[in-house]
Amino acid sequence: AQKITQTQPGMFVQEKEAVTLDCTYDTSDPSYGLFWYKQPSSGEMIFLIYQGSYDQQNATEGRYSLNFQKARKSANLVISASQLGDSAMYFCAMSLRGEKLTFGTGTRLTIIP
Amino acid sequence: EAGVVQSPRYKIIEKKQPVAFWCNPISGHNTLYWYLQNLGQGPELLIRYENEEAVDDSQLPKDRFSAERLKGVDSTLKIQPAELGDSAVYLCASSFSGAHYNEQFFGPGTRLTVL
């Protein structure tokens, strides 16, 4: 069975600073995908970034990058130059063979002006 | 391109009453998911459809929950009768199984309150 662990229930970060959100995962399947989603207070889940288990390079999407350390089974999200609009819940998730997503418990990020 | 549409956005009912949620996925997406999100938790899968077929309903409480996806497009999730513990957000998502990494697109959710 797969499992996602997010150990930071909440984080406060000064505007314009970089922030790292932690995520570790557990699976015995060699083929998997790792996702990060943002959930603002309005409730919708917004896709941010994806990393495949066989991808050699860390994924990047604009201000988002994924620090993928396969041996440590970690997939931390890095947000550079944080903005007030980044305040939201952030979920790490894993998918096996393109099937259901298994989510962590999330991290509530608050950006301080 | 329109996103995943869900209705209603909010629903308040008394316990033991029935309730239904509707989802219209992104056009062309053959896979549809219903997730349950309790307060302070990540979403958990209830059921996954590939076209009209429910391929994973192992987490669906079948004594009170039912779902259908007629013609492989829209889907309805029903609870009958509702219990206090069913208060949560019900999220619908869709994806195209032929996509590179099967990214799931989520709707805004239906927030259910059972009194």
Interface residues (C-beta under 8 A of the other chain):
Chain A: I4 G33 F35 Y37 S42 G43 E44 M45 I46 F47 Y50 G52 F91 A93 S95 G98 E99 K100 L101 F103 G104 T105 G106
Chain B: Y33 Y35 G40 Q41 G42 P43 E44 L45 R48 D56 V89 L91 A93 S95 S97 Y101 N102 E103 Q104 F105 F106 G107 P108 G109 R111
